[in-house]
Structures are given as structure tokens and as C-alpha cells.
Amino acid sequence: MIRSIIIALAILPLSAIAQQFPNIQTENLNGKKVMLPGDLPKKSTVLGVAFSQKAQEDMATWIEPVYRQFIDKSGLGAMIYDVNSRMLVAFTGAKRAASRKAEKMIKKATENDFYPYVLLHKGSFKDFKDAIDINDKDEFYILILDPNGKVIFKTTGRYTENKFDKVSLIIEE
């Protein structure tokens, strides 16, 4: 137990500790409204967040591993990890006007089974910047939220095995 705590503290960036994810209204690709983080079942959540096309390209590298390890009920991973998993595409600023067109493209590129796990949000980048210290719209963010919506881990960029291992370690706690 002590070893696990030491490992967790060693990989947690200090800036991510105890930041509350903002309450935002989203909609999944099936059209269902979802309030984040409140409407998610009360367990940890792996949440990917993209604000730009460049960030969505990085998001695409995470989708298969996240699905395979945390969502796919036929696989071993979903039996081991009891965690929510969602990917959030946030349309902020001028990009809000083009969100319907982008939503159609996202739906076309996403398998129907994954629709409940992809969330869309129209709002202000400032809400994220102020609440959870997100500064670069072109970065893709992977966050782990505790059951109360506090950010307990944050990493950025394309999928790597090393980053995924860190996410898995924290989820195992």
C-alpha cells in the first residue's frame, strides 16, 4: 500500500492535484445531454479533452487503447478496471459556429458503439483554463477525475505506452 502511494505521488504533477473539473453541459453523439462531471457514475473517470483539430488528431491515438482497456465489456481490461471513460470535444470561441459540421464529421468517423463515450461541448475555453490549468488549445489532455470530479492526474499529447501505464496505475489504486 505504501509503495502504491509513493508511486502515485511520484507520477502526479503538482499542478493537477485538487483542481475541480468545471461543471459543463455536454451532449453525446446519440444526442443525450450529459452534465460533467455530475452525471457520470460515482467512480473515477478517464477523460480525454480536445479543443482543436490538432488535439483531435492526438485524441484519435488514444481511442482504441482506452476502448480496449476500459470500455470493451468483452475484454479483460473492462473486468479489471471499474472506471468511466469519455472523450470530450470542446468547441470554444469562433469554433462554436462550425460545431454542427464538425459533429457530423465526428459521427461519420466514429463507430456507433462508441457514441455514448464521445461528448461534445460548446462553451468558453476560459472555464477550463481557470479551473484546471489548461493553457494550450492545440494540446490533447488526458485527465483522471476522482468520483467527486477533482482532477487527480493530467497528461498531454499523443498516446504512448508509458503515459497509458501511468493512467492504468492510478486507476488501479
C-alpha positions as CSV (number, residue, x, y, z in Angstrom):
1,M,0.0,0.0,0.0
2,I,2.7,2.5,1.0
3,R,4.6,1.6,-2.2
4,S,1.5,2.3,-4.3
5,I,1.1,5.7,-2.6
6,I,4.7,6.6,-3.3
7,I,4.4,5.6,-6.9
8,A,1.2,7.6,-7.3
9,L,2.7,10.7,-5.7
10,A,5.8,10.4,-7.9
11,I,3.8,10.5,-11.1
12,L,1.2,13.1,-10.1
13,P,2.0,16.6,-11.4
14,L,1.6,19.0,-8.6
15,S,-0.5,21.4,-10.8
16,A,-3.1,18.7,-11.2
17,I,-3.7,17.9,-7.5
18,A,-7.1,19.0,-6.2
19,Q,-8.3,21.0,-9.2
20,Q,-12.1,20.7,-9.6
21,F,-13.3,19.9,-13.2
22,P,-15.8,22.6,-14.2
23,N,-19.5,21.8,-14.3
24,I,-20.3,21.8,-18.0
25,Q,-23.2,20.6,-20.2
26,T,-22.3,18.2,-22.9
27,E,-24.1,16.0,-25.4
28,N,-23.0,12.6,-26.5
29,L,-23.1,11.5,-30.2
30,N,-26.5,9.9,-29.5
31,G,-27.9,13.4,-28.6
32,K,-28.2,12.7,-24.9
33,K,-27.4,15.6,-22.6
34,V,-24.7,14.8,-20.0
35,M,-23.5,17.2,-17.2
36,L,-19.9,16.8,-16.5
37,P,-18.8,15.6,-14.0
38,G,-22.1,15.2,-12.1
39,D,-24.0,12.8,-14.4
40,L,-21.2,10.3,-14.5
41,P,-21.4,7.3,-12.2
42,K,-19.6,7.9,-8.9
43,K,-16.3,6.3,-9.8
44,S,-13.0,7.5,-11.3
45,T,-13.2,8.9,-14.8
46,V,-10.6,8.8,-17.6
47,L,-11.4,11.9,-19.7
48,G,-9.8,13.0,-22.9
49,V,-10.3,16.6,-23.8
50,A,-9.7,18.2,-27.3
51,F,-10.2,21.9,-28.2
52,S,-8.8,21.9,-31.8
53,Q,-8.3,19.7,-34.9
54,K,-4.7,19.1,-33.9
55,A,-5.8,18.0,-30.5
56,Q,-8.4,15.7,-32.1
57,E,-5.6,14.0,-34.1
58,D,-3.9,13.2,-30.9
59,M,-7.2,12.1,-29.3
60,A,-7.5,9.6,-32.1
61,T,-4.4,7.8,-30.9
62,W,-5.9,7.2,-27.5
63,I,-9.4,5.9,-28.6
64,E,-8.5,2.3,-29.3
65,P,-6.4,1.7,-26.2
66,V,-8.9,3.4,-23.9
67,Y,-11.8,1.5,-25.5
68,R,-10.0,-1.8,-25.4
69,Q,-8.7,-1.4,-21.8
70,F,-11.6,0.4,-20.0
71,I,-14.8,0.1,-22.1
72,D,-14.9,-3.1,-24.1
73,K,-17.0,-5.4,-22.0
74,S,-15.8,-8.5,-23.9
75,G,-12.2,-7.8,-22.9
76,L,-10.3,-8.5,-19.8
77,G,-9.5,-4.8,-19.2
78,A,-13.1,-3.7,-18.5
79,M,-13.3,-6.5,-16.0
80,I,-10.2,-5.3,-14.1
81,Y,-10.8,-1.6,-14.2
82,D,-14.0,-0.1,-12.8
83,V,-13.8,3.4,-14.4
84,N,-15.8,5.8,-16.5
85,S,-14.2,6.7,-19.9
86,R,-15.2,9.6,-22.1
87,M,-13.7,11.7,-24.9
88,L,-14.7,15.3,-24.9
89,V,-14.5,17.6,-28.0
90,A,-14.9,21.2,-26.8
91,F,-15.9,23.9,-29.3
92,T,-14.8,27.3,-27.9
93,G,-14.7,30.8,-29.3
94,A,-15.2,31.1,-33.1
95,K,-15.2,27.3,-33.5
96,R,-18.7,27.1,-31.8
97,A,-20.2,28.3,-35.1
98,A,-18.8,25.4,-37.0
99,S,-19.7,22.8,-34.4
100,R,-22.6,21.2,-36.3
101,K,-20.5,20.5,-39.3
102,A,-17.7,19.1,-37.1
103,E,-20.2,17.0,-35.2
104,K,-21.3,15.3,-38.5
105,M,-17.7,14.6,-39.4
106,I,-17.0,13.2,-35.9
107,K,-20.1,10.9,-36.1
108,K,-19.1,9.7,-39.5
109,A,-15.6,8.8,-38.2
110,T,-16.9,7.1,-35.0
111,E,-18.3,3.6,-34.7
112,N,-21.8,3.6,-33.3
113,D,-20.8,1.6,-30.2
114,F,-18.5,4.5,-29.2
115,Y,-21.3,7.2,-29.5
116,P,-22.2,7.2,-25.8
117,Y,-18.5,7.8,-24.9
118,V,-17.9,10.8,-27.1
119,L,-19.1,14.1,-25.7
120,L,-19.5,17.5,-27.4
121,H,-19.4,20.8,-25.6
122,K,-19.9,24.4,-26.7
123,G,-18.5,26.9,-24.3
124,S,-15.7,29.0,-23.1
125,F,-12.0,28.0,-23.1
126,K,-11.6,30.2,-20.1
127,D,-13.7,27.9,-18.0
128,F,-11.2,25.1,-18.5
129,K,-8.1,27.4,-18.2
130,D,-9.2,28.8,-14.9
131,A,-10.5,25.6,-13.3
132,I,-7.9,23.0,-14.3
133,D,-4.9,25.0,-15.7
134,I,-5.4,24.1,-19.3
135,N,-3.5,26.6,-21.4
136,D,-2.9,25.2,-24.9
137,K,-5.9,24.6,-27.2
138,D,-3.7,22.6,-29.5
139,E,-2.8,20.0,-26.8
140,F,-4.9,16.9,-26.2
141,Y,-5.4,16.4,-22.5
142,I,-6.0,13.1,-20.7
143,L,-7.4,13.7,-17.2
144,I,-8.3,11.4,-14.4
145,L,-11.1,12.6,-12.3
146,D,-11.9,11.2,-8.9
147,P,-15.5,10.3,-8.1
148,N,-16.1,13.9,-7.0
149,G,-14.8,15.5,-10.2
150,K,-11.4,16.5,-8.9
151,V,-8.5,16.2,-11.3
152,I,-6.0,13.8,-9.8
153,F,-3.8,13.3,-12.9
154,K,-3.2,15.2,-16.1
155,T,-1.0,14.4,-19.1
156,T,-1.0,15.7,-22.7
157,G,-0.3,14.7,-26.2
158,R,-0.4,11.6,-28.3
159,Y,-0.8,8.1,-26.9
160,T,2.3,6.4,-25.6
161,E,2.6,3.1,-23.7
162,N,4.3,5.0,-20.9
163,K,1.5,7.5,-20.5
164,F,-1.1,4.8,-20.6
165,D,0.8,2.8,-18.0
166,K,0.7,5.8,-15.7
167,V,-3.1,6.2,-16.2
168,S,-3.6,2.5,-15.5
169,L,-1.5,2.6,-12.3
170,I,-3.6,5.5,-11.0
171,I,-6.9,3.7,-11.9
172,E,-5.7,0.6,-10.1
173,E,-5.4,2.5,-6.8
